[in-house]
Amino acid sequence: MKAAFCFCTRLFIFNLPALIYYSFFYMIIITGGAGFIGSAMLWELNRNGEEDIIVVDDLGSTTSQKWRNLSGLRFTDFIRKDLFPDLLERDALNGISAIIHMGANSSTTETDADHLLINNYEYSKKIALFSIMHDVRLVYASSAATYGDGSNGYNDCIEGLDLLRPLNMYGYSKHLFDRWALKHGILGKAAGLKFFNVYGPNEYHKGDMSSVVYKAFHQIHEKESLSLFESHRSDYLDGEQLRDFIYVRDCTKIMVWLLENPSVAGLFNVGTGRARSFNDLAAATFSALGRQPVIKYTPMPETLRDKYQYYTCADIGKLRSAGYTNAFTSIEDGIQEYVKHYLSSANPYLDSLTAPHNV
């Protein structure tokens, strides 16, 4: 990390009636810091020598294993998600240098619209207003789900923002905030990231929302074969539906770069710029396991057919034009490392002391 992020920190917590005041010097906050991308970003910051970090999250019920994403990682404090907005509104946080806002309900099948508006829209507005009022760098998670069926393309230029029509309520909640952030000048200073299909370590708590790679690994182990959806379009063969799959470490490298370059602002696609098929992903997973591919194609549920994307591919021209030059990990290399170093390990979580650093 650049020297702009000083590592010296002071933390004062005063337990007075209804008052908690935090005073920091150059502290980074990660909301959703125990989640998939959030904890991976915490690992990336640790790898860059940064430990002055506050994690904001909800660790869930007694059956949740999300807490394990934090084991072995280094941070200064943990704040419960439900307490965080009040701290912002009471101006009880001082000296924050950046907020990485990854906290949200990321379920694309969530049907409770009010819940998504509260957690993904209203919550984000409070964080954005705080960042603008206190000149705090904001990097937040949008989503490629905002593009809907892709009929209007995958260009992250703000001029086409109003043309997008998300296919689910999750995508709409993210799109709603993007539009609000544009209208209120937030995107003039903040960076909103439209994540495409992210896979990698620390997604184990996500259940049905975990990546195809994660699901494929376990299905191959259990059944010695992998099921993929049939195509219900004549222009796509079975398993040849296309996605832009991106390894989570490529995402965190982009976010670190955005912290180091605070003048870079706006909406940015976070993908590789290359669409790969589910058959390619399956072949890479079988290869990482040292097995020959055995793929079975099953009909897609009718409830999904009118909401299914046959092609997604990030247009990363804007990110490149802004100055980001790092190469992206191929799905073959990313899956190879994910399977061998993590999914096949007894302790598969990212660990700042033991995780390989060569990707």
ABEGO torsion letter per residue (X at the ends): XBAABBABBBBBBBBBBGBBBBBBBGBBBBBGAABAAAAAAAAAAAAAGBABBBBBBBAEBAABAAAAAABGBBBABBBBAAAAAAAAAAGABBGBABBBBABBBABAABABAAAAAAAAAAAAAAAAAAAAAAGBBBBBBBBAAAAEAGAAEABABAAAAAABBBABAAAAAAAAAAAAAAAAGAAAABBBBBBBBBBEBGAAAAEAABBAAAAAAAAAAAAGBBBBBBBABAABBBGABBBBBBBAAAAAAAAAAAAABAABBEBBBBBAGBBBBAAAAAAAAAAAAGBBBBBBBBBBBAAAAAABBABBBBBAAAAAAAGBABBBBBAAAAAAAAAAAAAABABABBBAAABBAAX
